[in-house]
């Protein structure tokens, strides 16, 4: 069995990202190639997106975006402009293929994101919990924001009625 390595995500990885996404999410949460490419282009200077590979097999990926609460992209947004002065590192997407589960890849990718947030001087991580994942993220130290701006609430609605914006302060 070969070693698992994390590599930065690039536009060339979008087909692998879409394949992993299809293994992990319901149809209402699938984003298309243009939406993923826009996120990867915007995040490239910040180096906040990675994929875990075993040899040539993609097993997991994480897409992180330096944002402010009101610049959260809607689900499947076809374009994205990141703010000049981000306030948090937003974990837009984390997916682990069935073949990669129980290998600690989610934890490894999130820890990588936490270190990168520190490198960027960001003290908060945020995410949108979907598909009943709120309890999982609470166990990881995240809490749901109870008061949302109208802009954030509108974008959160694109993720469905059960979606929750959650955040966690970094030590």
C-alpha positions in Angstrom: 0.0 0.0 0.0 1.5 3.3 -1.0 1.8 6.4 1.2 -1.0 9.0 1.3 0.2 12.5 0.2 -1.5 15.9 0.3 -1.0 18.0 -2.8 -2.4 21.4 -3.7 -5.6 21.3 -5.7 -5.4 22.7 -9.3 -7.8 23.2 -12.1 -6.5 19.9 -13.6 -7.9 18.1 -10.5 -11.5 19.3 -11.1 -12.6 16.0 -12.7 -11.3 14.1 -9.6 -13.0 16.6 -7.3 -16.3 16.1 -9.1 -16.0 12.3 -8.9 -15.3 12.4 -5.2 -18.1 14.9 -4.6 -20.6 12.5 -6.4 -19.6 9.7 -4.0 -20.1 11.9 -0.9 -23.0 14.2 -1.4 -26.7 14.1 -2.3 -27.7 15.6 -5.7 -28.8 18.9 -4.0 -25.2 19.6 -2.9 -23.2 18.9 -6.1 -21.4 21.8 -7.7 -20.3 21.9 -11.3 -16.9 22.1 -12.8 -17.1 25.9 -13.4 -18.0 26.6 -9.8 -15.1 24.5 -8.5 -12.7 26.0 -11.0 -13.7 29.5 -9.9 -13.1 28.6 -6.3 -9.7 27.1 -7.0 -8.6 30.1 -9.1 -9.6 32.5 -6.4 -7.9 30.5 -3.6 -4.7 29.7 -5.5 -2.6 32.6 -4.2 -3.6 31.6 -0.6 -2.7 27.9 -1.0 -5.8 26.7 0.9 -7.0 23.8 -1.2 -5.6 20.2 -1.1 -6.3 16.7 -2.3 -5.2 13.5 -0.6 -3.8 10.9 -3.0 -2.7 7.3 -2.6 -0.6 6.8 -5.7 -2.8 8.0 -8.5 -6.0 7.5 -6.6 -7.7 10.6 -5.2 -9.1 9.8 -1.7 -10.2 13.2 -0.3 -10.1 16.9 -0.8 -10.6 20.2 1.1 -11.4 23.6 -0.4 -10.7 26.5 1.9 -11.4 30.1 1.1 -10.2 33.2 2.9 -13.4 35.3 3.3 -15.5 37.6 5.4 -18.9 36.4 6.5 -20.8 38.4 3.9 -18.5 37.2 1.1 -19.5 33.5 1.5 -20.2 32.1 -1.9 -23.6 30.6 -2.6 -23.7 26.9 -3.4 -22.6 26.4 -7.0 -21.6 30.1 -7.5 -20.1 30.4 -10.9 -17.7 33.2 -10.0 -15.9 34.3 -6.8 -14.0 37.3 -5.8 -12.2 37.1 -2.4 -12.1 40.1 -0.1 -8.9 42.1 0.2 -8.9 41.7 4.0 -10.4 38.3 4.9 -11.6 37.7 8.5 -11.8 33.9 8.5 -10.8 30.8 6.6 -13.9 29.2 5.3 -14.0 25.5 4.8 -16.1 25.4 1.7 -15.9 21.7 1.0 -14.4 18.6 2.6 -15.1 15.2 1.0 -13.6 11.8 1.7 -14.3 8.9 -0.7 -15.5 5.6 0.8 -12.1 4.1 0.0 -10.5 6.8 2.2 -12.7 6.6 5.2 -11.2 5.5 8.5 -7.7 6.7 7.4 -7.9 10.0 9.3 -7.9 12.0 6.1 -10.6 14.5 7.2 -8.8 15.2 10.4 -5.5 15.6 8.6 -6.9 18.0 6.0 -8.6 20.1 8.6 -5.4 20.3 10.7 -3.6 21.4 7.5 -6.3 24.1 7.1 -5.9 25.2 10.7 -2.1 25.6 10.2 -2.7 27.5 7.0 -5.1 29.9 8.7 -2.4 30.6 11.3 0.1 31.3 8.5 -2.4 33.8 7.0 -3.0 35.5 10.3 -6.7 34.3 10.4 -8.0 33.4 13.9 -11.4 31.9 12.9 -12.5 29.0 10.8 -16.0 28.9 9.3 -18.1 26.3 7.4 -21.6 25.5 6.4 -22.8 22.2 7.9 -25.2 20.3 5.6 -26.6 16.8 5.4 -27.0 16.5 9.1 -23.3 17.3 9.9 -24.0 19.9 12.5 -23.4 17.5 15.4 -20.2 16.2 13.9 -18.8 19.8 13.6 -20.0 20.7 17.2 -17.8 17.8 18.4 -14.9 19.5 16.6 -15.4 22.7 18.5 -17.6 24.6 16.0 -20.7 26.5 17.1 -23.7 27.7 15.0 -23.9 31.4 14.5 -27.3 32.5 15.8 -27.4 36.0 14.3 -26.7 36.2 10.6 -26.5 39.3 8.4 -29.1 39.4 5.7 -26.4 38.8 3.1 -25.0 35.7 4.9 -28.5 34.4 5.5 -29.4 34.7 1.8 -26.3 32.8 0.7 -26.7 30.2 3.4 -30.2 29.6 2.0 -28.7 28.3 -1.2 -27.4 25.3 0.8 -31.0 24.3 1.9 -33.2 24.9 4.9 -31.2 22.6 7.2 -27.8 24.3 6.5 -26.1 26.0 9.4 -23.2 28.4 9.4 -20.7 27.4 12.0 -17.4 28.8 13.2 -14.6 28.1 15.6 -11.9 30.3 17.0 -8.3 29.1 16.7 -6.1 29.1 19.9 
